[in-house]
Structures are given as structure tokens and as C-alpha cells.
Amino acid sequence: MSKEFEIAREFEVDATPEQMWDAITSGTGGWLWPMEFEPRQGGTGPFGSTLTNWEPPHRLTSRVEDVQGISQQTLNQIDETIEPRDDGRRSWMRYVHSGIFVEDWDNQYDGASRHTDFYLHTLREYVTHFAGRPVAFATFDGPEASMASDAFTAVGRALGLADDTEAGARVTARGPEGELLDAVVDFRNPYFIGLRTEGQLLRFFGRNHWGAPVGISVHDFAADADAKRDETAWRGWLNGVFAA
């Protein structure tokens, strides 16, 4: 049954409006995934959308019907408003995701809402620690076994995190091939884990809660970053978690 939805968030961040605009237009690989925009009112945006507002660095709206590759939606709109704070040294942002889900509404809305919080947190991490730096981006899903109800708990433990390790903790995490990672747990709840190292944002998605495999995204800002190498290493790690 089709039903409209709206997910709205507001926050302030230690970044200029220009830095925020760059992050949501040309720097999306640093916190979400790479996307391209035709930089003008009426231009094209991701997933076949049209840019109904293009007002740098203050307003960006993209709208699309019959979303490409997403059968659960017949309408999707992202509206982002940026205003300066503290004489332009900081920014306030309002983010509104709206549209129509055509099936499994409660599950779709819960997943989208919780993902929004994690993505916008990652946006703040990016503009605070890595703004403007070139990035290599990799993302992938785990094996079918990672859809189990306890799969994301297993991921946290495989990283070497205690069940009660909270956001803000500095940890030595276990990465691919036994590599030890000096990291800050920048986000942690039952659905997502975010690790920030000196050169990477590592994102772990407990999508098993919504009937999908666990996922990983790697945003690598190192000078020698290689997206394929990152994917191969972390995919092997994730497959290993569920090999038994």
C-alpha cells in the first residue's frame, strides 16, 4: 500500500556553508557515495532526479518519480538548506527526505530514518576531519549468513569491540588479515558502527535488522588509497566473520 513519508533533521556543524555545499554536491564520496550533479536549476541529479533548487551554497533540492533501481519508491525528494552561523565560520543545516514508499512501509521507514541519522553523522565527521580531501570509496554487502538476527553483534565482536563499547572510545580494532587499527568509535548503536582512523571513515551497517545482509562502506583519504584494494580486504574480512 503506497504511503507518503518524511524524515527531517536539523543540526549545526563546525564547517562553513561553502564546505557544506561542497560536501553535499562534489564531495559525496567522502561520507555517502559518489554522486554527480548538473550544476544548475533544472539540471540532473542522482537516480535520474531533477534539481528543483540549486542555490549555492544555501539550497539544494532533488526530486524524482519512479526512482531508478528502487522498486519500493514511486517518489523521492531530498531537500537540504544551509545557513551560516558565527559570521559564516559554522553552519546550520536542515535535511528533509520525503517521498512515497509503495510496500512494507513500516520497515522501509524505520530503515530510512535510522540510516539518515548515521549518514548525517558521517557527513559531520567528513567535514570536520577530512573536508576537501580526495577519497577512494568502496561499498559492498556481506554473505547471506550476515542476514541472521545476531549477525551485527558478531561484526562488533570481530572488530574487537566489547558489547558495551560506546561512541567516543579510542580502540585498537581488528581489521583485515589481523591488522590492528588505532581508531575512534565515532558512532555506535545496535544498528551501526562508525570507526574513524587517521585516514579513513569505516562504516558498518547492521542491515540484517531490516532483512538484508550486513554492509560495509570504506571512505579512504590516504595518499595511496585504492578502492579495489579496500573492498577486497574488507570483503574478505566480512566473509571470514561468517565463514563458520
Disulfide bonds with the S-S distance in Angstrom:
none
